Amino acid sequence: MNSNLNYYIYEELILNKLFNEGSYLSTILEQIAFSLYTNRDNKNYIEYVELSNIIQNYNENYPGFYMKVDKLVNNQFLKEIHPMTYKF
């Protein structure tokens, strides 16, 4: 029960942090998480190239949306653990 409640609290905090882009951000973060989950190498990080591809694919489907990797890092959704390598 607590884990479900924590999930909803964190989701609400994330969506409120970037109010205008909340739904886009949620989808981008879900795609990043899915990419990490389905990764065959079992790594718990994502490289800049992979991250850029996820964002670019989203931009192609939603032309009015624009986001840079820096925005995810600056708002502490991702942390740069090594140059060009990121982690939740």
C-alpha positions as CSV (number, residue, x, y, z in Angstrom):
1,M,0.0,0.0,0.0
2,N,2.8,2.5,0.9
3,S,4.6,1.9,-2.4
4,N,1.5,2.7,-4.4
5,L,0.9,5.9,-2.4
6,N,4.5,6.9,-2.8
7,Y,4.3,6.4,-6.6
8,Y,1.3,8.7,-6.8
9,I,2.9,11.3,-4.6
10,Y,6.1,11.3,-6.6
11,E,4.2,11.4,-9.9
12,E,2.2,14.4,-8.7
13,L,5.4,16.2,-7.5
14,I,7.0,15.5,-10.9
15,L,4.1,16.7,-12.9
16,N,3.7,19.9,-10.8
17,K,7.4,20.7,-11.0
18,L,7.1,21.3,-14.8
19,F,3.4,22.2,-14.9
20,N,3.2,23.3,-18.6
21,E,5.1,20.2,-19.8
22,G,3.9,17.7,-17.2
23,S,2.1,15.2,-19.5
24,Y,5.0,15.3,-22.0
25,L,7.5,14.9,-19.3
26,S,5.7,12.0,-17.8
27,T,5.7,10.2,-21.2
28,I,9.4,10.9,-21.8
29,L,10.3,9.6,-18.4
30,E,8.2,6.5,-18.9
31,Q,9.9,5.9,-22.3
32,I,13.3,6.2,-20.6
33,A,12.3,3.8,-17.8
34,F,11.0,1.3,-20.4
35,S,14.3,1.6,-22.3
36,L,16.2,0.8,-19.2
37,Y,13.9,-2.1,-18.2
38,T,14.1,-3.7,-21.6
39,N,17.8,-3.2,-22.0
40,R,19.5,-6.5,-22.8
41,D,22.8,-5.5,-21.1
42,N,21.0,-5.0,-17.7
43,K,22.7,-1.7,-17.3
44,N,21.0,0.8,-14.9
45,Y,22.1,3.9,-16.9
46,I,21.3,5.5,-20.2
47,E,23.8,7.1,-22.6
48,Y,23.3,10.5,-24.3
49,V,22.7,8.9,-27.7
50,E,19.9,6.7,-26.5
51,L,18.4,9.5,-24.5
52,S,18.5,11.8,-27.5
53,N,16.9,9.2,-29.7
54,I,14.0,8.8,-27.3
55,I,13.4,12.5,-27.2
56,Q,13.8,12.9,-30.9
57,N,11.3,10.2,-31.6
58,Y,8.8,11.9,-29.3
59,N,9.5,15.2,-31.0
60,E,8.6,13.7,-34.3
61,N,5.3,12.4,-33.0
62,Y,4.4,15.6,-31.2
63,P,5.9,18.5,-33.3
64,G,4.9,21.2,-30.8
65,F,7.0,19.6,-28.1
66,Y,10.6,20.5,-27.6
67,M,12.9,19.3,-24.7
68,K,16.6,19.0,-24.2
69,V,18.5,16.5,-22.1
70,D,19.8,19.5,-20.0
71,K,16.3,20.3,-18.8
72,L,15.9,16.8,-17.4
73,V,19.2,17.1,-15.6
74,N,18.7,20.7,-14.4
75,N,15.3,19.7,-12.9
76,Q,16.9,16.6,-11.2
77,F,14.9,14.0,-13.1
78,L,18.2,12.5,-14.4
79,K,21.7,12.7,-13.0
80,E,24.8,12.8,-15.1
81,I,27.0,10.0,-13.5
82,H,29.7,10.2,-16.2
83,P,30.1,12.5,-19.2
84,M,27.2,11.7,-21.5
85,T,25.9,9.0,-19.2
86,Y,22.7,9.5,-17.1
87,K,20.8,7.7,-14.4
88,F,17.4,8.3,-12.6
